[in-house]
Amino acid sequence: MTSWQLVRVIAGTFILLSLALGIPGSPIFVNQWWLAFTAFVGVNLLQSGLTKWCLMESILRKLGVRQGA
């Protein structure tokens, strides 16, 4: 997988996990503050779309993940 593909997989995983941890009806509910993490991921996706720079992608490239085309 390339870095841009992994960013999307990681973001989707973070969003789904934080929703599961933050929605009271979920079987693995912990606290509603987990929904703030969902918003954080969404804001970062919006920022990366507008600026064409993503911190997660930079971190993945430094870890040796192949850059996407």
C-alpha positions in Angstrom: 0.0 0.0 0.0 1.1 3.5 -0.6 1.2 6.3 2.0 -2.0 8.0 0.8 -3.9 4.7 0.8 -2.7 4.0 4.4 -3.8 7.5 5.5 -7.3 6.8 4.4 -7.4 3.3 6.0 -6.0 4.7 9.3 -8.5 7.7 9.3 -11.4 5.4 8.6 -10.4 3.0 11.3 -9.9 5.9 13.8 -13.4 7.3 12.9 -15.2 4.0 13.3 -13.4 3.1 16.5 -14.0 6.5 18.1 -17.7 6.4 17.1 -18.0 2.9 18.7 -16.3 4.2 21.9 -18.3 7.5 22.0 -21.9 6.6 21.1 -23.9 5.5 24.2 -25.8 2.7 22.5 -22.5 1.0 21.4 -21.6 -2.3 23.2 -18.0 -0.9 23.7 -19.1 2.6 24.9 -16.6 4.3 27.1 -17.3 8.0 27.1 -18.9 10.6 24.9 -15.6 12.5 24.7 -14.4 10.0 22.2 -16.6 11.9 19.7 -14.1 14.8 19.9 -11.5 12.4 18.4 -13.9 11.8 15.5 -14.1 15.5 15.0 -10.3 15.8 15.2 -9.8 13.3 12.5 -12.4 15.0 10.3 -10.8 18.4 10.7 -7.4 16.9 9.8 -8.9 15.3 6.7 -10.4 18.7 5.7 -7.1 20.5 6.3 -5.1 18.0 4.3 -7.6 18.3 1.4 -7.3 22.1 1.4 -3.5 22.4 1.9 -2.4 19.2 0.2 -0.2 18.3 3.3 -1.0 15.6 5.8 1.0 15.0 8.9 0.1 11.3 9.0 1.4 10.8 5.4 4.7 12.6 6.4 5.1 10.2 9.4 4.3 7.2 7.2 6.9 8.2 4.6 9.6 8.7 7.4 8.7 5.1 8.5 9.6 3.9 5.0 6.1 3.6 3.4 6.2 4.1 -0.3 4.8 7.4 -1.5 1.6 7.4 -3.6 1.4 8.7 -7.2 
